[in-house]
Amino acid sequence: MDKYNGNLAAAGAYVIWGFLPVYWKVLANVPAYEIMCHRMVWSLVFTLGLIIVLGRWQSMMRLVRNFRSAVGVAFAAILLSCNWLLYIWAVNAGAVVEASLGYFINPLISVLFGVVFLRERLRLMQCISLFTALAGVLYLTYYYGEFPWIALSLAATFAVYGLLHKKTSLPALEGLSLETLVLSVPAALFLAYGEIDGSGSFLSSGPMVSLLLFGTGLVTSVPLLLFGYAARKISLTLLGLLQYIAPTINLLLGILVFSEPFPPARMAGFVIIWSALFLYMAEGMYLKVRQKKILAGS
């Protein structure tokens, strides 16, 4: 039952992330930096409310008093805000397809960070996967005539964010609350100043925009909490496979709903990177099956 619930939680998180571009498109008239500030403030309100309801306030206070955790949380908060800001801007700038590429590349960058920072050893097929992905990025750079910085910046910031979580091992709910807390004070001050001088959107753009801005806390926190729950219930292999639900939905939205260009030359670059991901996942699944057979035989 736990595994079934974990599967549902992971799928739910990735589906919500997949359809988030629609939410940001509805808020296209609100500047990306203002949306990001609202995400920080309302996510904090939502997660603190959950902590109080669930009686986990003492657990959070222990983390606050831990200096090492606090420093890690501060860095994680900065990375998360940069990732959020860039993603919202990319969606509303008509770059949903390139943003989806970032999250296809993300697992391979995480593997690279594992080698560099955690001294993990790469197997031959993992090396081939990384070089294949690099070939895809270089091809897209040649095709675009410029470096695909949106995709790589999204992938890198989220990979470093994941690395920090690997180092600190914070509980999902308390960790998210602390991360949003770090930047919520300046974010709230910025939003208050905007409402006072008339440049803010919360009070001047109608009740629907106000409701959607308030809802950014919900659409931000719920998938992150579902993901945190799923990570404890199902294998990392399955979690990694399900991960591609989100960028696949992003890609389809970009092409079919938002009518972004996806000519054959651009598709070729994506196919090269997808091939790298296929090699990486297939090798991981093969080794897992082989290990099970060895354990069963012993």
N, C-alpha and C positions, 0 to 999 in steps of 0.2 A: 504493500500500500504506500509506503514511504517513497519507493522508487516511482510509482505511478504519479503521486502528487508532485514529486520532483520534476518529472517529465512535463507535467502540465504547467508548473511554475516557470520552467525554463522556456517552454514554447510561448507562454503568455508574455514573458518579458521581451522576447525577441520580436513577437508580433507587434507589441506596442511600440518598440523602437523602430520597427519597420515602417509603421504608418505615421510616425511623428512628423515627417515632412509636410503632411497635409495640415497638421495643427499649426506649424510655423508659417505655412503659406497663407492661412487665414489671418495670421497676425503680421502679414507682410508690410503693412503701413506703420508698424511699430519698429523703431530701430533695434538692431540685433543686440546692442549692448544693454538696452533697456529691458528687453525680454530676458537676457541673462541675469540681470539684477533681480527681476521678479522671480526667476527660477530659484535663485539663492534664498531669498527671503521667505517665499511661500513653502519651499521644501523644508526649511528649518522649522516653520510653524507646524507643518504636517508631521515631521519626524519627532519633534519634541512632544507633540500631542500623543503620538503612539507610545513614546517612552514612558510618559506619565501614566497612560492607561494601562500599559503592560507592567508597570511597577519596576522599571529598569533604570531608575534615576541614579541609584547608587553605583551601578555598573558604569554609567557614563561619567560620574564624578571621579571614579578611580582612573579612568582614562585621561581626564582633564589634568589630574595631578601628576601623571606620568610624563616627565619632560620629553623623553625620547619619542613617545607616541604623539605628543603635541607638535613636535617639530615635523614628524612625518605627515601628520594631518595637515599642517600648514602648506607643505609642498604639494600634497595631494589636492588640496583645495584650489591652489593656483593652477595646477595642471587641468583639473576638472573644469574650471571656469574658462580657461583658454579653449579647451575642446568644445564646450558648449557654445561659446561665442562664435568660433569659427564654423561650427556645424550649422547654426542658425543662419549666419551670414551666407554661407554657401548655398543653402536651400533657397533662400529668398533672392540670391543673385543668379539663380538658374543653373546651379552646379550640383544638382542632386545626384546625377550619374557619377561625377568625379568623387563626390562625398562617399557614395556607396563603395567605390574602389578602395577608399581608405580603410574601410572596415573589412574588405576582403584581404587586404595586405596585412592588417593588424596582427593576425596570429603568427605570421612569418617574422615580423619584427620582434614579437615577443620571444620567439625562439632565439633570434640573434641576441637579444638582451640577456637571455638565459646563459648564453655562452660567454658574453662579455662580462656580465656583472655577477653571475652566480656560478661561474666556472663549470657549467654543464658541457658535456662533450657531445659533439654533433656526429650522428651516424652518416654514412655515405649518402643515403637517400635524402636526408635532411639537407645536406650540403647541395645536392642536385636541385632540391626544391628552392632553396634560397637563391641559387644562381639563375634558375629559371625565372623566378619572380623578378630578379634584378634585370634580366633580359627584357621582361615585359615592361618594366618601368622605363628602361632606356628606349624601348620602341615607342612608348607613348610620349616620351619627351621629344623624340624625333618627329613623331606625328603631329603633336601639338605645336612644335616649334618653341616650346617652353617647358620648364620643369613642372611636373604635376604636383605642385607644392601643397595644394589643398588636401589631396588624398594622403600624401606622405605626412603632412603635419597632423592630420586627424589620427592616422595610424600611430605615429610616434608618441603623441601626447597621451593617447589611451594606453599604449604599451607601457610607458613610464608610470602612469597611474596604476596599472596592474602590478608593476614591479614593486612599487611602494607598498601596495596592499600585501604583496607576498612577504615583504620584509617585516611589516608591522603586525599582520594577522589580526586586524581589528574586527569585532563583530559588525555585521552589515549595518544594522540600524544605528548603533551608537557611532560608528565610523562616519556614516553619511551625515548624521546630525552635527558632528564636530566639524566636518569638512565645510558644510554650509554655514556653520556658526562663524568660522574664521573670516569669511568675506561678507557675511550678512549685514554687519554694522555699517561698513562703508557703502554697501549696496543700498541699504535702507535710507541712509543719509542722502545718497545721490537721487534716489527716487523721490524722497520728500522735497528736495530742492527743486526737482523738475516739476512737481505738482504745484509748488508755491509760485514759481515764475511762469507757469503756464505751458511749459514745453513737454510736460509728462502726458502720458496717454491714458493712465488709469482712470482719472476723473473726467477727462475731456473728450473721450472717444466713444462714449455711449456704454450702456450696461452690458452689451454682448462682449465688447473688448475687455471691459473690467472683469467679467466672469472668466473669460479665457485666460487673462493674465493671472488671475487668482488660481485657475486650474493648472498653471504650469507647475505648481508644487506637487500636485497629484500625479500628472503625467511624467514627472521627473522621478518622484520617489517610488511609486508603485513598481515599475519595472526593475529598478535597482534592488528593491527589497525581495521581489520574486527571484531575481538572479541570485542574490545572497542565499536565499532558502534552497534553491535548486542546487547550488554549488556544494551544499552539505549533504544532499540526498542522492545525487547521481554521480556517475564517473565523469572525470574530466574529458575523457574521449567523447562520450555522448554529449556533454555540454559543448564541446568544441564543434561537433557536427551540427548541432542545433543552432549554433551561433550564426550560421550563414543564412538563416531565415531572414534576419533583419536587413543585411545589405542586398539580398535578392529582392525583397519587397521594395526597398529604396530604388533599386535599378529599374524595376518594372514601372514604378510610379514615375520616375524621371522620363522614361521613354514613352509609356502609354498614356499617362495622365497629363504630365507637364510638357510633353512634346519636345523634349531636349534631343538634339541631334545625336544619332548613334550609327554613323555610317560603317560600312564593312571594315575600313581601315582601323577605326577605333575599336570595333568589336575584336579584331585580331589581337590587339594588345590585352584586352580583357581575357581572351581565350588563353593566351600565354600564362597569365597570372593564375587563372583558374586551373590550368594544367599543373602549375607548381603546388597549388593547394590540394589537388587530387593526389599527387604523388606523396605529399606530406601525410595526408589523412590515410591513404591506402596502406602506407608503410606502417603507420601507427596501429591500424586495425590488424594487420597481418601479424605484427609482433605480439599483440595482445592475445590473439587466437593461439599463436604458437606457444606462448607462455602458459596458457590454460591447459593445452594438451600435455606439455611437459609436467605440469603439476599433477594432472590427472594420472599420468603414467607412473609417477613416483608414489 
